[in-house]
Amino acid sequence: MTLAALPSPTTAVWHLGPIPIRAHALCLIAGIALAVWMTDRRLQARGHRAGLAADLAVWAVPIGIVGARVYHLITSPQAYFGENGDPIRALYIWEGGISIWGAVAGGALGTWIAARRLGVPLSDVADAVAPALPVAQAVGRLGNWFNNEVYGLLTTLPWGLEIHDMSTGRLLPGLYHPVFLYEALWNLGVAALVWWLDRRRRFTRGRAFALYVMGYTAGRLWIELLRADEANTIFGVRVNVFTTVVLFVLALVYFVRTRPKSESVLAGHPGV
């Protein structure tokens, strides 16, 4: 063991009798709960009733989980539908294999459905959830540490990460970029930026959400290029790199085109 290295756990599952308790699932649940609380505070600051975020989450969370899995299956189908693949394992979500892109898309669909049923403007919800989403993502990324996944290329930096083969518990040779940690820290910075600018500018029409998308994708681009795990590519470039660039451009165009003339002189508003 190198003294300067970041350690990684050798187990990510504990058992409460016959029930497996998975660290990654706990991190995801904690992130979702924190995001719901933050969003509810921000919705209340915009004049909506308490508890609205939880009502929206009833639709957004399960559809977001489905979306996260579907995106993974579309972009990495070989283990399930390729040669020697096992299609039934496509249902084994507890084995891992979810994507933030699918989660956000599915969550957005679920939120749209819930907002229509509850009579809430979708733009209000989008702006309220904007700083909460990257916080939830940061907490969820801790689950990758337990799973010894989402690591990067080999590095000699003092914060290089030790990685275990989780099937054997054996330590892999060398140290790796802890890209899950890079993304978690970046996400917290994006959350702080969105929250601060929103207090100053009072974003409306989903512009705070567009700012979140721009901030997240800007970081995800360089982080994605550091990743060493297997992924499908187009012209030798990871599929998620193309997704990142497209989403950044779309968010930027929306943010610029919807900028109101009076935005720069609006005062801040209370709320988290």
Residue, then its C-alpha position, 0 to 999 in steps of 0.5 A: m500500500t502506498l501511503a499517499a494513496l486514497p484507499s478503497p473498500t473491499t466490500a460494498v454489500w452488508h447483510l441484515g439477515p438475508i437482506p443485502i444492504r448495498a452501499h451504492a443504494l444507500c448513497l443514492i437514497a441519501g442523495i435523493a432525500l437531500a435533493v427532495w428537501m432542498t427542492d421543497r425549500r426552494l419551491q416554498a420560497r417561490g410560493h408553492r406549498a410544503g411537501l410539493a417536492a415529495d409529491l413530484a418525486v413519487w413520479a420522478v424517482p421511479i421513472g428516473i431509475v428506469g431511464a437510468r437503466v435504459y440509457h445504460l442498456i442502449t449505450s452498453p448492450q453487449a453484456y446483455f444482448g451481444e454474443n454470449g450476452d444474458p438478456i435477463r440480466a438487463l433486469y438486474i439493476w442491483e448489479g450496477g449499470i445506471s447512467i446519470w443521463g438516463a436518470v435526468a431524462g427519465g426524471a424530467l419525464g416523470t416530473w413533467i407528468a407529475a407537474r401536469r397532474l398537480g397543476v404546477p409550472l414545470s419551469d418552476v420545478a426545473d429552477a427549484v431543483a437545479p442546485a439540488l440535482p448536482v448535490a444529489q449526484a455528488v452524494g450518489r458518486l460516493g457509491n462508486w467508491f464503495n463499488n471500486e468503479v468510475y476510476g480513471l487512468l493510471t496516475t502518480l499524483p498523491w491522491g491516486l486511488e487504489i482499486h480492488d477487483m471486487s470479485t476477488g478482493r485483490l488489489l489492482p497494480g498501480l494508482y488511478h485517477p479518482v474520477f468519481l471524486y472529481e465529479a462529486l467535487w465539481n458537482l458541489g461547485v456547480a450547485a453553489l454556482v447555480w444557487w448563488l447566481d439564482r439568488r442574484r438573478r432570480f432565474t425563471r423559465g427553467r434558466a437555472f436548470a439550463l445553467y446546471v446542465m451547462g455547468y455539469t456538462a462542462g465538468r463531465l467533458w474533461i472528467e469523461l476523458l480521464r475515465a479508464d472503464e470500458a465504454n462504447t465509442i464513436f470514431g474512437v471517442r466515448v459515446n458520453v463525450f458526444t452526449t455531453v457536448v450536445l447537451f451543453v450546446l442545447a442548454l447554452v442556446y436555451f439559456v441565451r435565447t430566454r434571457p429577459k432584458s430585466e434579469s440583470v437588475l433583479a434583486g435576490h430572493p430568499g430560499v436555499 
